[in-house]
Amino acid sequence: MWPIPQFLNRRSNVFDPFSELDMPQYSHSIFPSETSSFTAAKVDWKETQNAHVFKADVPGLKKEEVKVEIEEGRVLQISGERSRDQEEKSDTDTWHQVERSSGRFLRRFTLPENAKVEEVKAAMENGVLTVTVPKEEAKKPDVRAIQISG
């Protein structure tokens, strides 16, 4: 019988992009060591004829709480943090349920060679961050006609 990896036993909610997601700890991980404390943000990546389009679910965050960066030339990094609400404590308040999660998230994507990283644009609307990375036009091969003798 195969053992179940420990990170699969963790509770997570597919509807909450900030639900807990533990990354397995590998000695040569591509993530920084503190990544295991990060939460997940769901991201779609679509390639169109003219661009690479990333859509990230970041409900409840303001644009000031989200960062979009290009690292090391071609690595798109989307990160942010949702803080726990700091409400005034009262002796008369009783919490019955707390489900809204908080924490940091970080997602990285290595962009293909055809990405125009100087022209990246980001916009946020209704809890969805859209990052558009234009593509370079495909170079058409030079075709030269050769005279046939004979």
C-alpha positions in Angstrom: 0.0 0.0 0.0 1.4 3.4 -0.9 1.6 6.1 1.8 -0.4 9.2 1.2 1.8 12.3 1.2 1.2 14.5 4.2 0.3 17.6 2.2 -2.7 15.8 0.7 -4.2 15.2 4.1 -4.4 19.0 4.7 -7.8 20.7 4.6 -8.4 23.1 1.8 -11.4 24.7 0.2 -11.5 24.8 -3.6 -13.8 27.8 -3.5 -11.5 29.9 -1.3 -8.3 31.0 -3.1 -6.6 31.7 0.2 -7.3 28.3 1.7 -4.3 26.6 3.2 -2.0 24.7 0.8 1.2 23.2 2.0 3.9 22.7 -0.5 6.0 19.5 0.0 9.4 20.4 1.3 12.1 19.3 -1.2 15.7 20.0 -0.6 16.1 21.6 -4.1 12.8 23.4 -4.2 12.3 26.1 -6.8 10.4 28.1 -4.1 12.0 30.0 -1.2 11.9 28.1 2.1 9.1 30.4 3.5 6.8 29.3 0.7 5.2 26.6 2.8 3.6 29.3 4.9 2.0 30.9 1.8 -1.6 30.3 0.8 -2.7 29.5 -2.7 -4.2 31.9 -5.2 -5.9 30.3 -8.2 -4.6 31.6 -11.5 -5.6 30.9 -15.1 -3.1 31.4 -17.9 -4.4 31.7 -21.5 -2.4 32.3 -24.6 -4.2 34.3 -27.3 -2.9 35.3 -30.7 -1.5 38.5 -29.4 -0.8 38.0 -25.7 -0.5 35.8 -22.6 -3.3 36.6 -20.2 -3.2 35.7 -16.5 -6.4 35.9 -14.3 -5.9 35.5 -10.6 -8.8 35.3 -8.1 -8.0 37.8 -5.3 -11.4 38.4 -3.6 -11.6 41.1 -1.0 -8.2 42.6 -1.8 -7.5 46.1 -3.0 -5.0 46.8 -5.8 -2.6 48.2 -3.2 -2.5 44.8 -1.5 -1.4 43.0 -4.6 2.0 43.1 -6.4 2.8 42.2 -10.0 6.5 42.0 -10.8 8.8 40.7 -13.5 11.9 39.0 -11.9 15.1 37.8 -13.5 14.0 38.9 -17.0 11.1 36.5 -17.7 9.5 35.4 -14.4 6.1 36.9 -13.7 5.4 37.1 -10.0 2.0 37.8 -8.5 1.9 38.2 -4.7 -0.1 39.8 -2.0 -1.5 39.5 1.5 -4.9 39.5 3.1 -4.8 40.7 6.7 -7.1 39.3 9.3 -9.8 41.9 10.2 -8.8 43.8 13.3 -12.0 44.6 15.0 -12.5 46.1 18.4 -12.8 43.5 21.1 -15.9 43.7 23.2 -17.0 41.6 26.2 -20.4 41.3 24.6 -19.3 40.0 21.2 -19.4 36.3 20.6 -17.9 34.8 17.4 -19.8 31.8 16.2 -17.8 31.0 13.1 -14.7 32.3 11.4 -14.1 30.9 7.9 -12.6 33.8 6.0 -8.9 33.1 5.6 -6.0 35.5 5.7 -2.3 35.2 4.8 0.2 35.8 2.0 0.2 34.3 -1.4 2.9 34.0 -4.1 2.6 32.6 -7.6 5.5 32.6 -10.2 5.3 31.8 -13.9 8.3 31.6 -16.3 7.2 33.5 -19.4 8.0 32.1 -22.9 10.7 33.7 -25.2 8.0 35.6 -27.2 6.8 37.6 -24.2 7.2 41.4 -24.3 8.1 41.9 -20.6 8.5 45.6 -21.0 4.9 46.0 -22.0 3.1 44.1 -19.2 -0.2 45.6 -18.0 -2.3 44.7 -15.0 -5.9 45.6 -14.0 -8.1 44.6 -11.2 -11.9 44.4 -11.2 -14.4 42.6 -9.0 -11.7 40.6 -7.2 -10.0 39.4 -10.3 -6.5 40.5 -11.3 -5.8 40.4 -15.0 -2.2 40.5 -16.2 -1.7 40.9 -19.9 1.7 40.1 -21.4 1.9 41.0 -25.1 3.6 38.6 -27.5 6.2 39.5 -30.1 5.0 39.0 -33.6 6.1 35.7 -35.1 8.9 36.4 -37.5 8.1 35.2 -41.0 10.9 33.4 -42.6 12.8 35.1 -45.4 11.9 33.4 -48.7 14.2 33.9 -51.7 13.3 32.5 -55.1 16.1 30.5 -56.7 16.4 30.6 -60.5 16.3 27.1 -62.0 18.6 26.6 -64.9 18.2 24.3 -67.8 
